[in-house]
Amino acid sequence: MRRPLVGALTTLLFAGATVVGTGTGAAQAAAPRTVDFAGTVALSNCSGSLIRMPSSGDNDPALVMTNGHCLETGMPDPGTVITDQSSSRTFSLLNSSAGKAGTLQATKVAYSTMTDTDVTLYELNTTYAQIKQRYGIDALSLSPDHPVAGTAIKVVSGFWKKIYSCNVDGFVHELHEAGYVWKDSLRYTSTCDVIGGTSGSPVVDVSTGKVVAINNTGNENGEQCTMNNPCEVDENGNVTVHQGTNYAEETYGIAKCFGTGNKLDLGLPGCTLPQPGGTDEGDGAVRSAGHRA
């Protein structure tokens, strides 16, 4: 996993730095949109984003998205789903130039898991309209559509205040890492060489400006299916390892699981997020705030 960073690590090391890619592919034909830091957030150990669903209303309680392994209570075990858990976690909301616009606060963990995907969604004590009025910042929009290979993307890290540019290289049937199994993961081309602390960064489609995935892991040492060394497993069970390759988890399915009032409803048509008490595979992972993702 793209390791969360712990403690008083200086966040100024890469402040303001932006990596500019020269991605290729069919998506480049569309006029690129300006992708900056507005709407991203910095956590104590990870990155994240203020997001809204296609059905979100301005007066709905706002949501912040980061990785499941960035959860403040520790990494959820394989097969574990957390919903409606009280939280008072705070987030630094960034403006377009990566300056701090304000502080957001959660009231609860609406949803968190590291099974099938790697995501935590926090519900805040403020609405989108209130955030816009106070800070002049709009939430990023979550795309309801599956991403497309070749699309130009940017990975925007609020923690490091750094933007990585690359393309969608392709998709992985299953990504395995130390007992965790993620499905239909997104593989980056090489210029998204993300590091620890970029966990939870939104992956933005340059042509639409919408979030299509959430950054989560990469193979560091060439090992097979170990912590920080995910392996790809195809439909026939064949295992491949790509040292130095990084990955994200798609987010389009999340949009199908939130209904009126921005409330989680795992019973909605088309919602395939794992449910509490499910029997998804995976065991033997170790909880640690020190792992990368």
Wavefront OBJ file of the C-alpha trace (Angstrom):
o trace
v 0.000 0.000 0.000
v 1.083 3.606 -0.558
v 2.313 3.994 2.993
v 0.551 6.529 5.236
v 3.040 8.827 6.918
v 2.943 9.153 10.685
v 3.964 11.904 13.118
v 5.344 15.369 12.564
v 6.858 14.681 9.162
v 7.530 17.922 7.313
v 4.910 18.469 4.650
v 6.903 21.222 3.016
v 9.409 18.912 1.368
v 7.572 18.892 -1.933
v 5.310 21.872 -1.320
v 4.108 23.412 -4.514
v 5.954 20.918 -6.734
v 4.024 19.684 -9.742
v 4.984 16.815 -11.991
v 3.869 17.447 -15.548
v 3.367 14.393 -17.728
v 3.173 14.057 -21.497
v 0.623 11.256 -21.556
v -0.550 9.727 -24.791
v -3.759 7.991 -25.767
v -7.138 8.679 -27.254
v -8.241 10.762 -24.274
v -5.591 13.340 -25.156
v -7.720 14.447 -28.069
v -10.102 16.143 -25.634
v -9.154 19.604 -24.433
v -7.548 19.077 -21.012
v -9.122 20.792 -18.026
v -7.176 22.614 -15.374
v -6.574 20.210 -12.497
v -5.275 21.842 -9.330
v -5.477 21.345 -5.554
v -8.852 22.989 -4.935
v -11.091 20.520 -3.123
v -8.283 18.176 -2.089
v -7.475 17.639 1.588
v -4.446 16.765 3.678
v -4.832 14.270 6.506
v -2.304 13.671 9.276
v -0.836 10.725 7.373
v -2.522 10.586 3.955
v -4.164 12.530 1.140
v -7.841 12.798 0.292
v -10.555 14.866 -1.336
v -13.824 16.618 -0.670
v -16.196 14.811 -3.012
v -19.811 14.895 -4.094
v -21.885 12.176 -5.718
v -23.906 12.741 -8.902
v -27.013 12.830 -6.663
v -25.551 15.113 -3.964
v -27.396 18.324 -3.134
v -25.796 21.587 -2.026
v -27.381 21.300 1.407
v -26.353 17.688 1.991
v -23.653 16.932 4.562
v -20.371 16.873 2.636
v -18.131 13.827 2.231
v -14.348 13.374 2.359
v -12.774 10.351 0.633
v -9.451 8.690 1.414
v -8.125 5.111 1.558
v -9.414 2.389 3.851
v -5.891 1.897 5.127
v -5.791 5.587 6.161
v -8.569 5.029 8.718
v -7.527 6.587 12.046
v -8.400 3.434 14.003
v -6.132 1.239 11.862
v -6.376 -0.791 8.690
v -9.618 -2.801 8.446
v -8.941 -6.526 8.294
v -9.726 -8.395 5.065
v -13.470 -9.007 4.875
v -14.230 -6.175 7.314
v -16.674 -3.381 6.467
v -17.169 -0.416 8.813
v -20.245 1.822 8.591
v -21.689 4.638 10.708
v -18.724 4.823 13.104
v -18.331 8.007 15.132
v -15.359 10.174 14.158
v -14.139 13.702 14.878
v -11.209 13.577 12.468
v -10.129 16.863 10.906
v -8.886 17.621 7.397
v -6.992 20.578 5.929
v -8.946 21.813 2.913
v -6.705 23.164 0.147
v -7.286 25.904 -2.407
v -6.148 25.868 -6.040
v -2.544 26.819 -5.192
v -2.263 24.241 -2.376
v -2.714 26.810 0.379
v -4.857 25.905 3.369
v -8.365 27.278 2.872
v -9.782 25.966 6.134
v -10.326 22.968 8.405
v -13.099 20.416 7.907
v -14.346 18.036 10.597
v -16.014 14.659 10.378
v -18.944 13.484 12.426
v -18.632 9.850 11.393
v -17.067 7.254 9.147
v -19.889 6.608 6.716
v -18.083 3.665 5.094
v -14.657 2.036 5.241
v -13.201 -1.183 3.864
v -10.103 -2.717 2.311
v -12.072 -5.544 0.712
v -12.614 -5.392 -3.087
v -11.540 -1.737 -2.883
v -9.575 0.507 -0.505
v -11.724 3.424 0.639
v -12.918 5.415 3.623
v -15.736 7.955 3.306
v -16.244 10.481 6.096
v -19.438 12.473 6.618
v -18.734 16.058 7.720
v -20.513 18.455 10.063
v -20.898 20.987 7.234
v -22.735 21.027 3.922
v -21.317 21.703 0.475
v -23.080 25.076 0.456
v -21.546 26.052 3.802
v -18.064 25.063 2.638
v -18.504 27.055 -0.558
v -19.718 30.097 1.389
v -16.941 29.966 3.992
v -13.957 28.988 1.868
v -14.957 29.490 -1.759
v -14.133 25.835 -2.536
v -16.252 23.404 -4.538
v -16.141 19.651 -3.977
v -14.696 17.384 -6.654
v -17.325 15.384 -8.549
v -17.200 11.593 -8.514
v -17.677 10.144 -11.989
v -20.417 7.502 -12.281
v -18.636 5.931 -15.268
v -15.941 3.256 -15.497
v -12.596 4.818 -16.509
v -11.149 4.108 -19.966
v -7.680 2.815 -20.835
v -5.431 5.504 -22.297
v -7.182 8.343 -20.478
v -4.942 11.177 -19.289
v -5.147 11.432 -15.505
v -3.663 13.367 -12.619
v -3.067 12.085 -9.105
v -3.408 15.047 -6.733
v -1.766 14.641 -3.329
v -2.959 17.065 -0.672
v -0.423 15.724 1.819
v 2.613 16.450 -0.363
v 0.982 19.250 -2.361
v 2.163 17.520 -5.485
v 0.454 16.505 -8.737
v 1.484 13.459 -10.762
v 0.506 13.186 -14.433
v 0.221 9.960 -16.435
v -2.340 7.801 -18.251
v -4.516 4.829 -17.440
v -2.340 1.922 -18.556
v -5.058 -0.694 -18.102
v -7.044 -2.652 -15.547
v -6.281 -5.584 -13.263
v -8.767 -8.402 -12.645
v -7.538 -8.789 -9.070
v -4.730 -7.104 -7.184
v -3.436 -9.111 -4.199
v -1.406 -7.674 -1.335
v -0.697 -9.424 1.986
v -4.138 -11.000 2.314
v -6.063 -8.110 0.757
v -7.807 -8.550 -2.597
v -8.874 -5.571 -4.728
v -10.964 -6.038 -7.852
v -10.765 -4.286 -11.243
v -7.892 -2.059 -10.124
v -6.529 0.725 -12.305
v -2.873 0.536 -13.382
v -0.895 3.742 -14.054
v 1.685 4.362 -16.734
v 5.178 4.933 -15.343
v 5.160 8.700 -14.761
v 2.767 8.391 -11.808
v 5.601 7.330 -9.512
v 3.654 8.077 -6.347
v 5.211 7.765 -2.878
v 4.175 7.264 0.744
v 1.730 9.952 1.859
v -0.053 10.024 -1.499
v -2.456 7.388 -0.158
v -6.045 8.424 -0.781
v -5.238 10.999 -3.457
v -8.043 11.517 -5.977
v -7.294 10.342 -9.514
v -8.791 12.945 -11.837
v -9.731 12.469 -15.504
v -8.093 15.452 -17.219
v -10.781 15.666 -19.931
v -13.762 15.808 -17.523
v -12.255 17.071 -14.286
v -14.047 14.252 -12.422
v -12.624 11.734 -9.968
v -12.403 8.234 -11.457
v -10.263 6.432 -8.868
v -8.396 6.678 -5.575
v -4.628 6.139 -5.377
v -3.673 3.214 -3.161
v -0.628 1.016 -3.809
v 2.460 0.053 -5.792
v 5.045 -2.711 -6.044
v 8.205 -1.442 -4.362
v 10.666 -4.339 -4.291
v 9.506 -6.831 -6.912
v 8.178 -9.277 -4.330
v 5.029 -11.283 -5.040
v 1.776 -10.423 -3.248
v 3.471 -9.186 -0.044
v 2.830 -5.952 1.856
v 3.848 -3.006 -0.358
v 4.377 -5.449 -3.232
v 1.009 -6.190 -4.831
v 0.742 -8.773 -7.579
v -1.706 -8.974 -10.464
v -3.931 -12.056 -10.752
v -5.872 -12.646 -13.969
v -9.143 -14.493 -14.563
v -7.262 -17.805 -14.884
v -5.279 -17.351 -11.673
v -2.024 -16.422 -13.382
v 0.147 -14.167 -11.215
v 2.394 -11.401 -12.541
v 4.577 -8.856 -10.756
v 5.498 -5.399 -12.069
v 8.116 -3.787 -9.857
v 7.775 -0.006 -9.724
v 4.207 -0.050 -11.063
v 1.528 1.837 -9.119
v -2.222 1.368 -8.869
v -5.527 2.965 -7.903
v -8.986 1.659 -7.070
v -11.909 2.733 -9.238
v -14.616 4.820 -7.591
v -17.532 4.798 -10.049
v -19.285 2.065 -8.062
v -19.325 4.203 -4.913
v -21.683 6.666 -6.603
v -24.289 3.895 -6.896
v -24.359 3.386 -3.118
v -25.367 6.850 -1.919
v -28.939 8.067 -2.113
v -31.041 11.031 -1.037
v -29.326 13.316 1.453
v -25.892 11.879 0.632
v -26.683 8.865 2.802
v -25.058 5.492 2.329
v -27.536 2.844 1.158
v -25.877 -0.460 0.305
v -29.234 -1.808 -0.861
v -29.555 0.575 -3.788
v -29.801 -0.967 -7.295
v -26.350 -1.375 -8.800
v -24.502 -0.958 -5.488
v -21.811 -3.641 -5.266
v -19.716 -2.352 -2.356
v -19.054 -5.088 0.240
v -21.573 -5.089 3.074
v -20.968 -5.539 6.811
v -20.921 -9.204 7.728
v -19.955 -10.276 4.185
v -17.822 -13.277 3.371
v -15.295 -11.777 0.974
v -12.003 -13.600 0.696
v -8.722 -12.602 2.258
v -7.041 -13.236 5.602
v -3.788 -12.913 7.410
v -3.098 -9.193 6.892
v -1.317 -7.223 9.576
v -2.751 -3.970 10.959
v -0.186 -1.162 10.946
v -0.274 2.576 10.380
v 3.204 2.277 8.946
v 2.383 0.430 5.735
v 2.306 2.314 2.477
v -0.582 2.615 0.121
l 1 2 3 4 5 6 7 8 9 10 11 12 13 14 15 16 17 18 19 20 21 22 23 24 25 26 27 28 29 30 31 32 33 34 35 36 37 38 39 40 41 42 43 44 45 46 47 48 49 50 51 52 53 54 55 56 57 58 59 60 61 62 63 64 65 66 67 68 69 70 71 72 73 74 75 76 77 78 79 80 81 82 83 84 85 86 87 88 89 90 91 92 93 94 95 96 97 98 99 100 101 102 103 104 105 106 107 108 109 110 111 112 113 114 115 116 117 118 119 120 121 122 123 124 125 126 127 128 129 130 131 132 133 134 135 136 137 138 139 140 141 142 143 144 145 146 147 148 149 150 151 152 153 154 155 156 157 158 159 160 161 162 163 164 165 166 167 168 169 170 171 172 173 174 175 176 177 178 179 180 181 182 183 184 185 186 187 188 189 190 191 192 193 194 195 196 197 198 199 200 201 202 203 204 205 206 207 208 209 210 211 212 213 214 215 216 217 218 219 220 221 222 223 224 225 226 227 228 229 230 231 232 233 234 235 236 237 238 239 240 241 242 243 244 245 246 247 248 249 250 251 252 253 254 255 256 257 258 259 260 261 262 263 264 265 266 267 268 269 270 271 272 273 274 275 276 277 278 279 280 281 282 283 284 285 286 287 288 289 290 291 292 293
